């Protein structure tokens, strides 16, 4: 199996999964959401998950709440996505 294509502008190859926002891929809103998730999700992973996992030390409650909010938003958007290969 090739690389999984998350929120890519082009459709996945046959037999490969491809997660996308539902709707007409030429619609500006759908295109913007796919492009935004393609950038935002890895950024959240790097800035929040990786720094927390690699010994950043104790975290203030306010910082933790803000980070949970930042993680919650792409999680909710991703939950609304569909497999473009289906």
N, CA, C and O atoms as a Maestro MAE file, in Angstrom:
{
 s_m_m2io_version
 :::
 2.0.0
}

f_m_ct {
 s_m_title
 :::
 protein
 m_atom[344] {
  # First column is atom index #
  i_m_mmod_type
  r_m_x_coord
  r_m_y_coord
  r_m_z_coord
  i_m_residue_number
  s_m_chain_name
  s_m_pdb_residue_name
  s_m_pdb_atom_name
  i_m_atomic_number
  :::
  1 25 0.847 -1.170 0.000 1 A "UNK " " N  " 7
  2 3 0.000 0.000 0.000 1 A "UNK " " CA " 6
  3 2 0.896 1.239 0.000 1 A "UNK " " C  " 6
  4 15 1.927 1.266 0.673 1 A "UNK " " O  " 8
  5 25 0.500 2.256 -0.754 2 A "UNK " " N  " 7
  6 3 1.243 3.506 -0.803 2 A "UNK " " CA " 6
  7 2 0.935 4.378 0.403 2 A "UNK " " C  " 6
  8 15 0.336 3.930 1.380 2 A "UNK " " O  " 8
  9 25 1.352 5.615 0.314 3 A "UNK " " N  " 7
  10 3 1.146 6.567 1.397 3 A "UNK " " CA " 6
  11 2 -0.334 6.910 1.532 3 A "UNK " " C  " 6
  12 15 -1.053 7.016 0.538 3 A "UNK " " O  " 8
  13 25 -0.769 7.078 2.756 4 A "UNK " " N  " 7
  14 3 -2.142 7.514 3.010 4 A "UNK " " CA " 6
  15 2 -2.209 9.005 2.710 4 A "UNK " " C  " 6
  16 15 -1.350 9.765 3.158 4 A "UNK " " O  " 8
  17 25 -3.207 9.427 1.968 5 A "UNK " " N  " 7
  18 3 -3.338 10.813 1.557 5 A "UNK " " CA " 6
  19 2 -4.436 11.474 2.379 5 A "UNK " " C  " 6
  20 15 -5.626 11.289 2.124 5 A "UNK " " O  " 8
  21 25 -4.017 12.232 3.352 6 A "UNK " " N  " 7
  22 3 -4.968 12.936 4.192 6 A "UNK " " CA " 6
  23 2 -5.185 14.342 3.670 6 A "UNK " " C  " 6
  24 15 -4.241 15.126 3.572 6 A "UNK " " O  " 8
  25 25 -6.423 14.663 3.335 7 A "UNK " " N  " 7
  26 3 -6.842 16.002 2.922 7 A "UNK " " CA " 6
  27 2 -6.126 16.486 1.669 7 A "UNK " " C  " 6
  28 15 -5.974 17.692 1.477 7 A "UNK " " O  " 8
  29 25 -5.687 15.574 0.818 8 A "UNK " " N  " 7
  30 3 -4.961 15.939 -0.399 8 A "UNK " " CA " 6
  31 2 -5.908 16.552 -1.421 8 A "UNK " " C  " 6
  32 15 -7.105 16.264 -1.429 8 A "UNK " " O  " 8
  33 25 -5.359 17.397 -2.279 9 A "UNK " " N  " 7
  34 3 -6.151 18.035 -3.326 9 A "UNK " " CA " 6
  35 2 -6.560 17.016 -4.388 9 A "UNK " " C  " 6
  36 15 -7.644 17.116 -4.963 9 A "UNK " " O  " 8
  37 25 -5.693 16.037 -4.646 10 A "UNK " " N  " 7
  38 3 -6.003 15.036 -5.664 10 A "UNK " " CA " 6
  39 2 -6.600 13.788 -5.008 10 A "UNK " " C  " 6
  40 15 -6.325 13.505 -3.842 10 A "UNK " " O  " 8
  41 25 -7.415 13.045 -5.757 11 A "UNK " " N  " 7
  42 3 -8.026 11.839 -5.174 11 A "UNK " " CA " 6
  43 2 -6.981 10.759 -4.916 11 A "UNK " " C  " 6
  44 15 -5.933 10.739 -5.560 11 A "UNK " " O  " 8
  45 25 -7.267 9.861 -3.974 12 A "UNK " " N  " 7
  46 3 -6.329 8.766 -3.713 12 A "UNK " " CA " 6
  47 2 -6.308 7.791 -4.891 12 A "UNK " " C  " 6
  48 15 -7.264 7.708 -5.661 12 A "UNK " " O  " 8
  49 25 -5.208 7.060 -5.017 13 A "UNK " " N  " 7
  50 3 -5.112 6.023 -6.039 13 A "UNK " " CA " 6
  51 2 -6.012 4.859 -5.632 13 A "UNK " " C  " 6
  52 15 -6.297 4.688 -4.446 13 A "UNK " " O  " 8
  53 25 -6.462 4.057 -6.594 14 A "UNK " " N  " 7
  54 3 -7.310 2.909 -6.264 14 A "UNK " " CA " 6
  55 2 -6.675 2.026 -5.194 14 A "UNK " " C  " 6
  56 15 -5.498 1.678 -5.280 14 A "UNK " " O  " 8
  57 25 -7.457 1.675 -4.202 15 A "UNK " " N  " 7
  58 3 -7.010 0.818 -3.115 15 A "UNK " " CA " 6
  59 2 -6.307 1.536 -1.983 15 A "UNK " " C  " 6
  60 15 -5.969 0.906 -0.981 15 A "UNK " " O  " 8
  61 25 -6.073 2.840 -2.108 16 A "UNK " " N  " 7
  62 3 -5.419 3.607 -1.045 16 A "UNK " " CA " 6
  63 2 -6.443 4.464 -0.320 16 A "UNK " " C  " 6
  64 15 -7.301 5.075 -0.957 16 A "UNK " " O  " 8
  65 25 -6.363 4.515 1.011 17 A "UNK " " N  " 7
  66 3 -7.306 5.367 1.745 17 A "UNK " " CA " 6
  67 2 -6.976 6.839 1.528 17 A "UNK " " C  " 6
  68 15 -5.838 7.196 1.225 17 A "UNK " " O  " 8
  69 25 -7.965 7.668 1.684 18 A "UNK " " N  " 7
  70 3 -7.757 9.109 1.542 18 A "UNK " " CA " 6
  71 2 -8.829 9.859 2.306 18 A "UNK " " C  " 6
  72 15 -9.984 9.896 1.882 18 A "UNK " " O  " 8
  73 25 -8.470 10.441 3.399 19 A "UNK " " N  " 7
  74 3 -9.424 11.137 4.253 19 A "UNK " " CA " 6
  75 2 -9.658 12.550 3.729 19 A "UNK " " C  " 6
  76 15 -8.709 13.277 3.434 19 A "UNK " " O  " 8
  77 25 -10.938 12.935 3.615 20 A "UNK " " N  " 7
  78 3 -11.304 14.257 3.110 20 A "UNK " " CA " 6
  79 2 -12.584 14.752 3.747 20 A "UNK " " C  " 6
  80 15 -13.399 13.982 4.255 20 A "UNK " " O  " 8
  81 25 -12.732 16.072 3.700 21 A "UNK " " N  " 7
  82 3 -14.000 16.682 4.102 21 A "UNK " " CA " 6
  83 2 -15.047 16.310 3.063 21 A "UNK " " C  " 6
  84 15 -14.735 16.256 1.873 21 A "UNK " " O  " 8
  85 25 -16.285 16.050 3.483 22 A "UNK " " N  " 7
  86 3 -17.321 15.706 2.512 22 A "UNK " " CA " 6
  87 2 -17.731 16.933 1.700 22 A "UNK " " C  " 6
  88 15 -17.569 18.071 2.140 22 A "UNK " " O  " 8
  89 25 -18.253 16.683 0.535 23 A "UNK " " N  " 7
  90 3 -18.751 17.751 -0.317 23 A "UNK " " CA " 6
  91 2 -17.999 17.814 -1.630 23 A "UNK " " C  " 6
  92 15 -17.084 17.031 -1.884 23 A "UNK " " O  " 8
  93 25 -18.398 18.753 -2.447 24 A "UNK " " N  " 7
  94 3 -17.813 18.961 -3.761 24 A "UNK " " CA " 6
  95 2 -16.371 19.434 -3.604 24 A "UNK " " C  " 6
  96 15 -16.142 20.505 -3.043 24 A "UNK " " O  " 8
  97 25 -15.397 18.668 -4.081 25 A "UNK " " N  " 7
  98 3 -13.996 19.052 -3.899 25 A "UNK " " CA " 6
  99 2 -13.610 20.346 -4.611 25 A "UNK " " C  " 6
  100 15 -12.549 20.905 -4.334 25 A "UNK " " O  " 8
  101 25 -14.453 20.830 -5.521 26 A "UNK " " N  " 7
  102 3 -14.164 22.108 -6.179 26 A "UNK " " CA " 6
  103 2 -14.756 23.292 -5.425 26 A "UNK " " C  " 6
  104 15 -14.459 24.442 -5.749 26 A "UNK " " O  " 8
  105 25 -15.589 23.024 -4.425 27 A "UNK " " N  " 7
  106 3 -16.175 24.089 -3.608 27 A "UNK " " CA " 6
  107 2 -15.080 24.761 -2.781 27 A "UNK " " C  " 6
  108 15 -14.254 24.079 -2.173 27 A "UNK " " O  " 8
  109 25 -15.070 26.089 -2.757 28 A "UNK " " N  " 7
  110 3 -14.011 26.826 -2.061 28 A "UNK " " CA " 6
  111 2 -13.940 26.485 -0.572 28 A "UNK " " C  " 6
  112 15 -12.845 26.399 -0.015 28 A "UNK " " O  " 8
  113 25 -15.077 26.290 0.075 29 A "UNK " " N  " 7
  114 3 -15.079 25.959 1.503 29 A "UNK " " CA " 6
  115 2 -14.491 24.574 1.740 29 A "UNK " " C  " 6
  116 15 -13.678 24.389 2.645 29 A "UNK " " O  " 8
  117 25 -14.896 23.608 0.936 30 A "UNK " " N  " 7
  118 3 -14.368 22.244 1.065 30 A "UNK " " CA " 6
  119 2 -12.865 22.252 0.799 30 A "UNK " " C  " 6
  120 15 -12.103 21.620 1.530 30 A "UNK " " O  " 8
  121 25 -12.439 22.959 -0.236 31 A "UNK " " N  " 7
  122 3 -11.015 23.054 -0.539 31 A "UNK " " CA " 6
  123 2 -10.248 23.700 0.610 31 A "UNK " " C  " 6
  124 15 -9.170 23.236 0.981 31 A "UNK " " O  " 8
  125 25 -10.803 24.765 1.169 32 A "UNK " " N  " 7
  126 3 -10.134 25.464 2.276 32 A "UNK " " CA " 6
  127 2 -10.035 24.572 3.514 32 A "UNK " " C  " 6
  128 15 -9.006 24.566 4.189 32 A "UNK " " O  " 8
  129 25 -11.092 23.820 3.817 33 A "UNK " " N  " 7
  130 3 -11.057 22.932 4.988 33 A "UNK " " CA " 6
  131 2 -10.011 21.825 4.794 33 A "UNK " " C  " 6
  132 15 -9.263 21.513 5.721 33 A "UNK " " O  " 8
  133 25 -9.957 21.235 3.600 34 A "UNK " " N  " 7
  134 3 -8.959 20.196 3.345 34 A "UNK " " CA " 6
  135 2 -7.552 20.756 3.450 34 A "UNK " " C  " 6
  136 15 -6.681 20.141 4.066 34 A "UNK " " O  " 8
  137 25 -7.326 21.906 2.859 35 A "UNK " " N  " 7
  138 3 -6.004 22.516 2.921 35 A "UNK " " CA " 6
  139 2 -5.647 22.911 4.354 35 A "UNK " " C  " 6
  140 15 -4.515 22.709 4.795 35 A "UNK " " O  " 8
  141 25 -6.609 23.470 5.074 36 A "UNK " " N  " 7
  142 3 -6.361 23.861 6.453 36 A "UNK " " CA " 6
  143 2 -6.042 22.671 7.344 36 A "UNK " " C  " 6
  144 15 -5.115 22.730 8.152 36 A "UNK " " O  " 8
  145 25 -6.804 21.592 7.203 37 A "UNK " " N  " 7
  146 3 -6.537 20.390 7.996 37 A "UNK " " CA " 6
  147 2 -5.205 19.763 7.617 37 A "UNK " " C  " 6
  148 15 -4.504 19.228 8.477 37 A "UNK " " O  " 8
  149 25 -4.849 19.822 6.339 38 A "UNK " " N  " 7
  150 3 -3.565 19.264 5.889 38 A "UNK " " CA " 6
  151 2 -2.403 19.983 6.566 38 A "UNK " " C  " 6
  152 15 -1.351 19.383 6.789 38 A "UNK " " O  " 8
  153 25 -2.580 21.253 6.893 39 A "UNK " " N  " 7
  154 3 -1.534 22.031 7.560 39 A "UNK " " CA " 6
  155 2 -1.673 22.022 9.078 39 A "UNK " " C  " 6
  156 15 -0.685 21.884 9.799 39 A "UNK " " O  " 8
  157 25 -2.898 22.170 9.555 40 A "UNK " " N  " 7
  158 3 -3.164 22.344 10.980 40 A "UNK " " CA " 6
  159 2 -2.892 21.074 11.790 40 A "UNK " " C  " 6
  160 15 -2.269 21.138 12.850 40 A "UNK " " O  " 8
  161 25 -3.349 19.937 11.304 41 A "UNK " " N  " 7
  162 3 -3.210 18.694 12.068 41 A "UNK " " CA " 6
  163 2 -1.751 18.352 12.370 41 A "UNK " " C  " 6
  164 15 -1.446 18.037 13.520 41 A "UNK " " O  " 8
  165 25 -0.836 18.397 11.401 42 A "UNK " " N  " 7
  166 3 0.568 18.113 11.738 42 A "UNK " " CA " 6
  167 2 1.167 19.166 12.662 42 A "UNK " " C  " 6
  168 15 2.005 18.843 13.503 42 A "UNK " " O  " 8
  169 25 0.752 20.411 12.516 43 A "UNK " " N  " 7
  170 3 1.261 21.469 13.389 43 A "UNK " " CA " 6
  171 2 0.866 21.247 14.829 43 A "UNK " " C  " 6
  172 15 1.677 21.431 15.736 43 A "UNK " " O  " 8
  173 25 -0.378 20.851 15.044 44 A "UNK " " N  " 7
  174 3 -0.850 20.555 16.397 44 A "UNK " " CA " 6
  175 2 -0.076 19.363 16.961 44 A "UNK " " C  " 6
  176 15 0.312 19.360 18.129 44 A "UNK " " O  " 8
  177 25 0.143 18.356 16.119 45 A "UNK " " N  " 7
  178 3 0.904 17.181 16.552 45 A "UNK " " CA " 6
  179 2 2.301 17.583 17.022 45 A "UNK " " C  " 6
  180 15 2.750 17.167 18.090 45 A "UNK " " O  " 8
  181 25 2.972 18.384 16.226 46 A "UNK " " N  " 7
  182 3 4.340 18.797 16.565 46 A "UNK " " CA " 6
  183 2 4.386 19.719 17.779 46 A "UNK " " C  " 6
  184 15 5.203 19.525 18.678 46 A "UNK " " O  " 8
  185 25 3.525 20.704 17.805 47 A "UNK " " N  " 7
  186 3 3.602 21.742 18.839 47 A "UNK " " CA " 6
  187 2 3.039 21.298 20.181 47 A "UNK " " C  " 6
  188 15 3.500 21.761 21.224 47 A "UNK " " O  " 8
  189 25 2.058 20.415 20.174 48 A "UNK " " N  " 7
  190 3 1.415 20.045 21.443 48 A "UNK " " CA " 6
  191 2 1.812 18.631 21.864 48 A "UNK " " C  " 6
  192 15 2.402 18.443 22.928 48 A "UNK " " O  " 8
  193 25 1.496 17.660 21.051 49 A "UNK " " N  " 7
  194 3 1.749 16.278 21.447 49 A "UNK " " CA " 6
  195 2 3.226 16.012 21.645 49 A "UNK " " C  " 6
  196 15 3.623 15.468 22.675 49 A "UNK " " O  " 8
  197 25 4.049 16.388 20.672 50 A "UNK " " N  " 7
  198 3 5.471 16.061 20.764 50 A "UNK " " CA " 6
  199 2 6.163 16.766 21.916 50 A "UNK " " C  " 6
  200 15 6.986 16.159 22.601 50 A "UNK " " O  " 8
  201 25 5.847 18.038 22.144 51 A "UNK " " N  " 7
  202 3 6.490 18.735 23.256 51 A "UNK " " CA " 6
  203 2 6.041 18.182 24.597 51 A "UNK " " C  " 6
  204 15 6.820 18.160 25.550 51 A "UNK " " O  " 8
  205 25 4.789 17.733 24.683 52 A "UNK " " N  " 7
  206 3 4.298 17.141 25.931 52 A "UNK " " CA " 6
  207 2 4.929 15.776 26.182 52 A "UNK " " C  " 6
  208 15 5.224 15.420 27.323 52 A "UNK " " O  " 8
  209 25 5.132 15.024 25.122 53 A "UNK " " N  " 7
  210 3 5.663 13.667 25.259 53 A "UNK " " CA " 6
  211 2 7.164 13.630 25.517 53 A "UNK " " C  " 6
  212 15 7.691 12.619 25.982 53 A "UNK " " O  " 8
  213 25 7.841 14.705 25.225 54 A "UNK " " N  " 7
  214 3 9.300 14.690 25.330 54 A "UNK " " CA " 6
  215 2 9.823 15.564 26.464 54 A "UNK " " C  " 6
  216 15 10.838 16.246 26.324 54 A "UNK " " O  " 8
  217 25 9.116 15.532 27.582 55 A "UNK " " N  " 7
  218 3 9.637 16.117 28.801 55 A "UNK " " CA " 6
  219 2 9.590 17.626 28.926 55 A "UNK " " C  " 6
  220 15 10.555 18.237 29.384 55 A "UNK " " O  " 8
  221 25 8.493 18.233 28.528 56 A "UNK " " N  " 7
  222 3 8.374 19.681 28.680 56 A "UNK " " CA " 6
  223 2 8.166 20.073 30.145 56 A "UNK " " C  " 6
  224 15 8.264 21.252 30.486 56 A "UNK " " O  " 8
  225 25 7.885 19.115 30.998 57 A "UNK " " N  " 7
  226 3 7.681 19.389 32.410 57 A "UNK " " CA " 6
  227 2 6.219 19.664 32.749 57 A "UNK " " C  " 6
  228 15 5.344 19.532 31.892 57 A "UNK " " O  " 8
  229 25 5.952 20.048 34.006 58 A "UNK " " N  " 7
  230 3 4.578 20.302 34.427 58 A "UNK " " CA " 6
  231 2 3.945 21.424 33.603 58 A "UNK " " C  " 6
  232 15 4.623 22.331 33.119 58 A "UNK " " O  " 8
  233 25 2.640 21.329 33.465 59 A "UNK " " N  " 7
  234 3 1.901 22.297 32.674 59 A "UNK " " CA " 6
  235 2 0.848 22.974 33.544 59 A "UNK " " C  " 6
  236 15 0.179 22.319 34.343 59 A "UNK " " O  " 8
  237 25 0.708 24.270 33.388 60 A "UNK " " N  " 7
  238 3 -0.322 25.015 34.109 60 A "UNK " " CA " 6
  239 2 -1.699 24.605 33.593 60 A "UNK " " C  " 6
  240 15 -1.847 24.246 32.424 60 A "UNK " " O  " 8
  241 25 -2.690 24.658 34.454 61 A "UNK " " N  " 7
  242 3 -4.046 24.252 34.096 61 A "UNK " " CA " 6
  243 2 -4.570 25.034 32.892 61 A "UNK " " C  " 6
  244 15 -5.194 24.445 32.009 61 A "UNK " " O  " 8
  245 25 -4.336 26.330 32.838 62 A "UNK " " N  " 7
  246 3 -4.813 27.141 31.718 62 A "UNK " " CA " 6
  247 2 -4.169 26.698 30.409 62 A "UNK " " C  " 6
  248 15 -4.841 26.622 29.381 62 A "UNK " " O  " 8
  249 25 -2.882 26.408 30.442 63 A "UNK " " N  " 7
  250 3 -2.198 25.929 29.245 63 A "UNK " " CA " 6
  251 2 -2.783 24.594 28.781 63 A "UNK " " C  " 6
  252 15 -2.981 24.374 27.586 63 A "UNK " " O  " 8
  253 25 -3.055 23.714 29.733 64 A "UNK " " N  " 7
  254 3 -3.629 22.416 29.398 64 A "UNK " " CA " 6
  255 2 -5.005 22.564 28.757 64 A "UNK " " C  " 6
  256 15 -5.307 21.883 27.778 64 A "UNK " " O  " 8
  257 25 -5.837 23.443 29.296 65 A "UNK " " N  " 7
  258 3 -7.174 23.670 28.724 65 A "UNK " " CA " 6
  259 2 -7.079 24.234 27.304 65 A "UNK " " C  " 6
  260 15 -7.824 23.819 26.417 65 A "UNK " " O  " 8
  261 25 -6.178 25.160 27.098 66 A "UNK " " N  " 7
  262 3 -6.022 25.741 25.769 66 A "UNK " " CA " 6
  263 2 -5.520 24.703 24.770 66 A "UNK " " C  " 6
  264 15 -5.957 24.689 23.619 66 A "UNK " " O  " 8
  265 25 -4.615 23.843 25.198 67 A "UNK " " N  " 7
  266 3 -4.114 22.804 24.305 67 A "UNK " " CA " 6
  267 2 -5.193 21.777 23.993 67 A "UNK " " C  " 6
  268 15 -5.285 21.300 22.862 67 A "UNK " " O  " 8
  269 25 -6.005 21.433 24.978 68 A "UNK " " N  " 7
  270 3 -7.123 20.515 24.722 68 A "UNK " " CA " 6
  271 2 -8.099 21.115 23.714 68 A "UNK " " C  " 6
  272 15 -8.615 20.410 22.847 68 A "UNK " " O  " 8
  273 25 -8.348 22.415 23.829 69 A "UNK " " N  " 7
  274 3 -9.216 23.085 22.867 69 A "UNK " " CA " 6
  275 2 -8.636 23.036 21.460 69 A "UNK " " C  " 6
  276 15 -9.355 22.795 20.490 69 A "UNK " " O  " 8
  277 25 -7.339 23.266 21.358 70 A "UNK " " N  " 7
  278 3 -6.683 23.226 20.051 70 A "UNK " " CA " 6
  279 2 -6.736 21.817 19.452 70 A "UNK " " C  " 6
  280 15 -6.886 21.670 18.239 70 A "UNK " " O  " 8
  281 25 -6.617 20.793 20.281 71 A "UNK " " N  " 7
  282 3 -6.697 19.411 19.805 71 A "UNK " " CA " 6
  283 2 -8.132 19.002 19.483 71 A "UNK " " C  " 6
  284 15 -8.367 18.197 18.582 71 A "UNK " " O  " 8
  285 25 -9.076 19.554 20.213 72 A "UNK " " N  " 7
  286 3 -10.478 19.198 20.026 72 A "UNK " " CA " 6
  287 2 -11.010 19.649 18.675 72 A "UNK " " C  " 6
  288 15 -11.801 18.938 18.055 72 A "UNK " " O  " 8
  289 25 -10.591 20.808 18.217 73 A "UNK " " N  " 7
  290 3 -11.113 21.342 16.967 73 A "UNK " " CA " 6
  291 2 -10.775 20.458 15.762 73 A "UNK " " C  " 6
  292 15 -11.695 20.055 15.051 73 A "UNK " " O  " 8
  293 25 -9.510 20.139 15.498 74 A "UNK " " N  " 7
  294 3 -9.272 19.254 14.345 74 A "UNK " " CA " 6
  295 2 -9.855 17.860 14.562 74 A "UNK " " C  " 6
  296 15 -10.240 17.203 13.594 74 A "UNK " " O  " 8
  297 25 -9.929 17.393 15.807 75 A "UNK " " N  " 7
  298 3 -10.529 16.078 16.064 75 A "UNK " " CA " 6
  299 2 -11.999 16.073 15.635 75 A "UNK " " C  " 6
  300 15 -12.470 15.105 15.038 75 A "UNK " " O  " 8
  301 25 -12.711 17.140 15.934 76 A "UNK " " N  " 7
  302 3 -14.128 17.227 15.543 76 A "UNK " " CA " 6
  303 2 -14.248 17.320 14.030 76 A "UNK " " C  " 6
  304 15 -15.103 16.664 13.436 76 A "UNK " " O  " 8
  305 25 -13.399 18.132 13.397 77 A "UNK " " N  " 7
  306 3 -13.439 18.239 11.939 77 A "UNK " " CA " 6
  307 2 -13.109 16.911 11.274 77 A "UNK " " C  " 6
  308 15 -13.757 16.527 10.300 77 A "UNK " " O  " 8
  309 25 -12.113 16.213 11.787 78 A "UNK " " N  " 7
  310 3 -11.717 14.924 11.227 78 A "UNK " " CA " 6
  311 2 -12.837 13.905 11.393 78 A "UNK " " C  " 6
  312 15 -13.044 13.062 10.520 78 A "UNK " " O  " 8
  313 25 -13.554 13.975 12.498 79 A "UNK " " N  " 7
  314 3 -14.668 13.063 12.737 79 A "UNK " " CA " 6
  315 2 -15.748 13.211 11.665 79 A "UNK " " C  " 6
  316 15 -16.469 12.254 11.381 79 A "UNK " " O  " 8
  317 25 -15.866 14.381 11.077 80 A "UNK " " N  " 7
  318 3 -16.859 14.636 10.040 80 A "UNK " " CA " 6
  319 2 -16.379 14.234 8.642 80 A "UNK " " C  " 6
  320 15 -17.145 14.306 7.681 80 A "UNK " " O  " 8
  321 25 -15.126 13.816 8.526 81 A "UNK " " N  " 7
  322 3 -14.551 13.477 7.226 81 A "UNK " " CA " 6
  323 2 -15.000 12.105 6.758 81 A "UNK " " C  " 6
  324 15 -15.603 11.333 7.503 81 A "UNK " " O  " 8
  325 25 -14.687 11.828 5.504 82 A "UNK " " N  " 7
  326 3 -15.008 10.534 4.921 82 A "UNK " " CA " 6
  327 2 -13.787 10.001 4.177 82 A "UNK " " C  " 6
  328 15 -12.876 10.749 3.821 82 A "UNK " " O  " 8
  329 25 -13.795 8.699 3.955 83 A "UNK " " N  " 7
  330 3 -12.716 8.066 3.191 83 A "UNK " " CA " 6
  331 2 -13.000 8.310 1.713 83 A "UNK " " C  " 6
  332 15 -13.979 7.799 1.169 83 A "UNK " " O  " 8
  333 25 -12.144 9.089 1.072 84 A "UNK " " N  " 7
  334 3 -12.353 9.451 -0.334 84 A "UNK " " CA " 6
  335 2 -12.226 8.256 -1.257 84 A "UNK " " C  " 6
  336 15 -12.668 8.317 -2.404 84 A "UNK " " O  " 8
  337 25 -11.631 7.167 -0.784 85 A "UNK " " N  " 7
  338 3 -11.471 5.965 -1.610 85 A "UNK " " CA " 6
  339 2 -12.734 5.116 -1.581 85 A "UNK " " C  " 6
  340 15 -12.905 4.235 -2.424 85 A "UNK " " O  " 8
  341 25 -13.606 5.365 -0.638 86 A "UNK " " N  " 7
  342 3 -14.810 4.531 -0.489 86 A "UNK " " CA " 6
  343 2 -15.821 4.789 -1.579 86 A "UNK " " C  " 6
  344 15 -16.885 4.169 -1.594 86 A "UNK " " O  " 8
  :::
 }
 m_bond[343] {
  # First column is bond index #
  i_m_from
  i_m_to
  i_m_order
  :::
  1 1 2 1
  2 2 3 1
  3 3 4 2
  4 3 5 1
  5 5 6 1
  6 6 7 1
  7 7 8 2
  8 7 9 1
  9 9 10 1
  10 10 11 1
  11 11 12 2
  12 11 13 1
  13 13 14 1
  14 14 15 1
  15 15 16 2
  16 15 17 1
  17 17 18 1
  18 18 19 1
  19 19 20 2
  20 19 21 1
  21 21 22 1
  22 22 23 1
  23 23 24 2
  24 23 25 1
  25 25 26 1
  26 26 27 1
  27 27 28 2
  28 27 29 1
  29 29 30 1
  30 30 31 1
  31 31 32 2
  32 31 33 1
  33 33 34 1
  34 34 35 1
  35 35 36 2
  36 35 37 1
  37 37 38 1
  38 38 39 1
  39 39 40 2
  40 39 41 1
  41 41 42 1
  42 42 43 1
  43 43 44 2
  44 43 45 1
  45 45 46 1
  46 46 47 1
  47 47 48 2
  48 47 49 1
  49 49 50 1
  50 50 51 1
  51 51 52 2
  52 51 53 1
  53 53 54 1
  54 54 55 1
  55 55 56 2
  56 55 57 1
  57 57 58 1
  58 58 59 1
  59 59 60 2
  60 59 61 1
  61 61 62 1
  62 62 63 1
  63 63 64 2
  64 63 65 1
  65 65 66 1
  66 66 67 1
  67 67 68 2
  68 67 69 1
  69 69 70 1
  70 70 71 1
  71 71 72 2
  72 71 73 1
  73 73 74 1
  74 74 75 1
  75 75 76 2
  76 75 77 1
  77 77 78 1
  78 78 79 1
  79 79 80 2
  80 79 81 1
  81 81 82 1
  82 82 83 1
  83 83 84 2
  84 83 85 1
  85 85 86 1
  86 86 87 1
  87 87 88 2
  88 87 89 1
  89 89 90 1
  90 90 91 1
  91 91 92 2
  92 91 93 1
  93 93 94 1
  94 94 95 1
  95 95 96 2
  96 95 97 1
  97 97 98 1
  98 98 99 1
  99 99 100 2
  100 99 101 1
  101 101 102 1
  102 102 103 1
  103 103 104 2
  104 103 105 1
  105 105 106 1
  106 106 107 1
  107 107 108 2
  108 107 109 1
  109 109 110 1
  110 110 111 1
  111 111 112 2
  112 111 113 1
  113 113 114 1
  114 114 115 1
  115 115 116 2
  116 115 117 1
  117 117 118 1
  118 118 119 1
  119 119 120 2
  120 119 121 1
  121 121 122 1
  122 122 123 1
  123 123 124 2
  124 123 125 1
  125 125 126 1
  126 126 127 1
  127 127 128 2
  128 127 129 1
  129 129 130 1
  130 130 131 1
  131 131 132 2
  132 131 133 1
  133 133 134 1
  134 134 135 1
  135 135 136 2
  136 135 137 1
  137 137 138 1
  138 138 139 1
  139 139 140 2
  140 139 141 1
  141 141 142 1
  142 142 143 1
  143 143 144 2
  144 143 145 1
  145 145 146 1
  146 146 147 1
  147 147 148 2
  148 147 149 1
  149 149 150 1
  150 150 151 1
  151 151 152 2
  152 151 153 1
  153 153 154 1
  154 154 155 1
  155 155 156 2
  156 155 157 1
  157 157 158 1
  158 158 159 1
  159 159 160 2
  160 159 161 1
  161 161 162 1
  162 162 163 1
  163 163 164 2
  164 163 165 1
  165 165 166 1
  166 166 167 1
  167 167 168 2
  168 167 169 1
  169 169 170 1
  170 170 171 1
  171 171 172 2
  172 171 173 1
  173 173 174 1
  174 174 175 1
  175 175 176 2
  176 175 177 1
  177 177 178 1
  178 178 179 1
  179 179 180 2
  180 179 181 1
  181 181 182 1
  182 182 183 1
  183 183 184 2
  184 183 185 1
  185 185 186 1
  186 186 187 1
  187 187 188 2
  188 187 189 1
  189 189 190 1
  190 190 191 1
  191 191 192 2
  192 191 193 1
  193 193 194 1
  194 194 195 1
  195 195 196 2
  196 195 197 1
  197 197 198 1
  198 198 199 1
  199 199 200 2
  200 199 201 1
  201 201 202 1
  202 202 203 1
  203 203 204 2
  204 203 205 1
  205 205 206 1
  206 206 207 1
  207 207 208 2
  208 207 209 1
  209 209 210 1
  210 210 211 1
  211 211 212 2
  212 211 213 1
  213 213 214 1
  214 214 215 1
  215 215 216 2
  216 215 217 1
  217 217 218 1
  218 218 219 1
  219 219 220 2
  220 219 221 1
  221 221 222 1
  222 222 223 1
  223 223 224 2
  224 223 225 1
  225 225 226 1
  226 226 227 1
  227 227 228 2
  228 227 229 1
  229 229 230 1
  230 230 231 1
  231 231 232 2
  232 231 233 1
  233 233 234 1
  234 234 235 1
  235 235 236 2
  236 235 237 1
  237 237 238 1
  238 238 239 1
  239 239 240 2
  240 239 241 1
  241 241 242 1
  242 242 243 1
  243 243 244 2
  244 243 245 1
  245 245 246 1
  246 246 247 1
  247 247 248 2
  248 247 249 1
  249 249 250 1
  250 250 251 1
  251 251 252 2
  252 251 253 1
  253 253 254 1
  254 254 255 1
  255 255 256 2
  256 255 257 1
  257 257 258 1
  258 258 259 1
  259 259 260 2
  260 259 261 1
  261 261 262 1
  262 262 263 1
  263 263 264 2
  264 263 265 1
  265 265 266 1
  266 266 267 1
  267 267 268 2
  268 267 269 1
  269 269 270 1
  270 270 271 1
  271 271 272 2
  272 271 273 1
  273 273 274 1
  274 274 275 1
  275 275 276 2
  276 275 277 1
  277 277 278 1
  278 278 279 1
  279 279 280 2
  280 279 281 1
  281 281 282 1
  282 282 283 1
  283 283 284 2
  284 283 285 1
  285 285 286 1
  286 286 287 1
  287 287 288 2
  288 287 289 1
  289 289 290 1
  290 290 291 1
  291 291 292 2
  292 291 293 1
  293 293 294 1
  294 294 295 1
  295 295 296 2
  296 295 297 1
  297 297 298 1
  298 298 299 1
  299 299 300 2
  300 299 301 1
  301 301 302 1
  302 302 303 1
  303 303 304 2
  304 303 305 1
  305 305 306 1
  306 306 307 1
  307 307 308 2
  308 307 309 1
  309 309 310 1
  310 310 311 1
  311 311 312 2
  312 311 313 1
  313 313 314 1
  314 314 315 1
  315 315 316 2
  316 315 317 1
  317 317 318 1
  318 318 319 1
  319 319 320 2
  320 319 321 1
  321 321 322 1
  322 322 323 1
  323 323 324 2
  324 323 325 1
  325 325 326 1
  326 326 327 1
  327 327 328 2
  328 327 329 1
  329 329 330 1
  330 330 331 1
  331 331 332 2
  332 331 333 1
  333 333 334 1
  334 334 335 1
  335 335 336 2
  336 335 337 1
  337 337 338 1
  338 338 339 1
  339 339 340 2
  340 339 341 1
  341 341 342 1
  342 342 343 1
  343 343 344 2
  :::
 }
}
